[in-house]
Amino acid sequence: MRLNGVVSSGLGRAHVFMAQSHYQDQFREVLGNTAWPGTLNLNVSGDSLSKSIALRNKAGLDTLELDEEIISNSKKIDVSRFENIRIRGFLREGVSFGGATAYKIKIETPNQDIDAAILIPDLTRHVDVVEIIATKFLRESMNLKDGDQITVELL
């Protein structure tokens, strides 16, 4: 299954979460190494949004206030073959860090294929944004800027 999206800037807060050793230990299991302390954000729409919602639903997350057509389309998409990997949350010094669900993906580029993962935080307001984690800084290694389109393949 492929998802297409447009690269966009986020709020710049992912590094706070991504740098936590509790998460990095779990990312190592997903990616084979620690993750770059940040995410690549892709805005998705149309068919890719429906696929993304299907993955969110598989992870047990509600999709509040979405168009009925998108919800209906997402229910028709079979995502049963994709392994959802649970990233456990934790409590540190009275601060709660939420859990997430990861799905392994491959990003195909002309020069190389990059192993990565879609990360769906349990607490997020953006259902039309897919967050991607990888062992390298994807914007730099793929020479990406806001507005560029990329395609990822779920494994």
Secondary structure, 3 states (H helix, E strand, C coil): CEEEEEEECCCCCHHHHHCCHHHHHHHHHHHCCCCCCCCEEEECCHHHHHHHHHHHHHCCCCCCCCCHHHHHHHHCCCCCCCCCEEECCEEECCEEECCEEEEEEEEECCCCEEEEEEEEECCCCCCCEEEEEECCCHHHHCCCCCCCEEEEEEC
